[in-house]
Amino acid sequence: MNQGTNAMQRMIIQVVPIVICWELWKERCPCRYGTQKRFYPRKMEHQICWNLKAAMDKTFPLYKIDMRWKDTCELIENRKIET
């Protein structure tokens, strides 16, 4: 498994699976037990990106992430953050 080349990348690698599982669970429960009839993957995708950006903003407050996910990934891969 990739360990990441900088602190931001290592944090993302650790957090992504947790956030994806959480958002899948949140979207599944209303469909199964509530009144929601459809699964909304775009809504879930938006929530995953929002949670990851919030985690990055909280962990690395000097680096504001307000861009598309592809650009964010490139920024994280190219960044040389050491903490």
Wavefront OBJ file of the C-alpha trace (Angstrom):
o trace
v 0.000 0.000 0.000
v 1.165 3.526 -0.802
v 2.378 5.306 2.320
v 2.309 8.800 0.836
v 5.157 11.171 0.139
v 4.065 14.007 2.436
v 1.939 14.549 5.538
v -1.144 15.714 3.620
v -1.076 12.709 1.309
v -0.631 10.294 4.256
v -3.623 11.862 6.016
v -5.804 11.558 2.897
v -4.787 7.911 2.378
v -5.815 7.194 5.967
v -9.103 9.149 5.926
v -10.552 8.321 2.476
v -11.735 4.757 3.252
v -13.418 5.898 6.472
v -15.222 8.795 4.791
v -16.387 6.626 1.879
v -17.756 3.935 4.215
v -19.498 6.566 6.345
v -21.149 8.231 3.362
v -22.245 4.869 1.915
v -23.825 4.038 5.269
v -25.555 7.420 5.510
v -26.987 7.075 2.013
v -28.025 3.425 2.459
v -29.940 3.725 5.725
v -32.694 6.107 4.510
v -33.216 3.870 1.466
v -33.485 0.715 3.525
v -35.234 1.909 6.666
v -36.629 5.343 5.856
v -38.743 7.007 3.251
v -36.015 7.663 0.665
v -36.662 5.486 -2.400
v -33.547 6.212 -4.460
v -29.829 6.039 -3.894
v -28.171 9.325 -4.935
v -24.524 8.675 -5.890
v -23.828 12.313 -6.918
v -25.018 13.538 -3.524
v -22.777 10.970 -1.841
v -19.810 11.974 -4.031
v -20.331 15.630 -3.108
v -20.479 14.770 0.598
v -17.280 12.690 0.376
v -15.399 15.564 -1.268
v -16.803 18.056 1.238
v -15.747 15.891 4.206
v -12.256 15.345 2.815
v -11.777 19.056 2.166
v -13.053 19.828 5.674
v -10.565 17.340 7.146
v -7.720 18.912 5.147
v -8.756 22.433 6.199
v -8.836 21.353 9.838
v -5.506 19.490 9.727
v -3.653 21.894 7.439
v -5.238 25.347 7.986
v -2.554 27.182 5.993
v -3.539 25.366 2.785
v -7.063 26.331 1.740
v -8.537 23.762 -0.619
v -11.274 25.386 -2.730
v -10.942 23.668 -6.080
v -12.081 20.680 -8.101
v -11.144 17.251 -6.733
v -8.728 16.532 -9.626
v -6.859 19.785 -8.933
v -6.869 19.029 -5.220
v -5.289 15.609 -5.849
v -2.570 17.177 -7.992
v -1.883 19.759 -5.278
v -1.585 17.040 -2.626
v 0.731 14.898 -4.761
v 3.026 17.812 -5.609
v 3.070 19.427 -2.146
v 6.155 19.023 0.006
v 4.671 19.241 3.510
v 6.634 17.776 6.371
v 5.091 17.638 9.827
l 1 2 3 4 5 6 7 8 9 10 11 12 13 14 15 16 17 18 19 20 21 22 23 24 25 26 27 28 29 30 31 32 33 34 35 36 37 38 39 40 41 42 43 44 45 46 47 48 49 50 51 52 53 54 55 56 57 58 59 60 61 62 63 64 65 66 67 68 69 70 71 72 73 74 75 76 77 78 79 80 81 82 83
